[in-house]
Amino acid sequence: MSISASDVIPFSQARANLSELADQVKAGAEKIITKNGESYVALIDSDRLDYYHRLEREHIHLLLITKPARGWTM
């Protein structure tokens, strides 16, 4: 999924429109919230966050399996 300019939201706007943004995120969008013109936090669906965490755990698990097989070299 790519992020478009409309998915980048200033913090003050996000605060004022949180319910609408939450509905958009629940429908599949991801939002980047900025503070002082810099990326600050991301707003994503909780199911997608859980999925990202599962991927991260699987990646760590695969590293733990494959590193000893390669003698811990990169």
N, C-alpha and C positions, 0 to 999 in steps of 0.2 A: 504494500500500500504506500503510495506516495503522499507527501504532505504538500498542500497548495498554500498560496498566500492567504486564502480565506480560513485556513486552519491555524494560523498564527494569530493569537488573540492577546491584547494587552491585559494585564492583571485587573485593572479597574473595569474593563469591559466584561471580563470573565465573571467578576464578582456580581456585576449588575445583571448578567444574563445566564447565571449558572444553571437554572432549570432547563432553559432552551439548549444550552451546550451539552448538558447531560443527556437529553433526549437524542441529540445528534450523535453523541458518542455511543449510546446504547444501540443506535441504528448502524454502527460500523465505522464512524469517523474517529479520527484521533486528533487531538488539539494540542498545540504547543502554546503555553501561556508564558508571556514575557513580562519581565519586570525591569524597568529602567532601560528598555530597548534590548535587553539580553534574554536569551532562552532561560526560563526559570524552572518550570515543571511541565509535565505532560498529563493530559487528561485522557485516559483510556478506559475501556470497558473492563470491569473486574474479571470477567471470564478470560479476556485476552491477557490480562496481567497474570492470571494463574497459568495460562498456556506458556507465556514467556518464562515464568519461573520453572515450569516443568522442563522446558527446553534447556534452560541453564543447568538444571540438575543432571539431565541426560548428558549434556556436553561434559560436565565435570566427571561423571561416571565413565564416559568413554575415554577421557584423558587418563583416568586412573587405571583403566584396563590396558590401554595401548602404550603408555609410557614404559612400564616394566618390559614389555615385549620388545621395545626398541632400545632398551638399555638406558633409558632416561636421557637420551640425546634428542635434540631438536632437528 
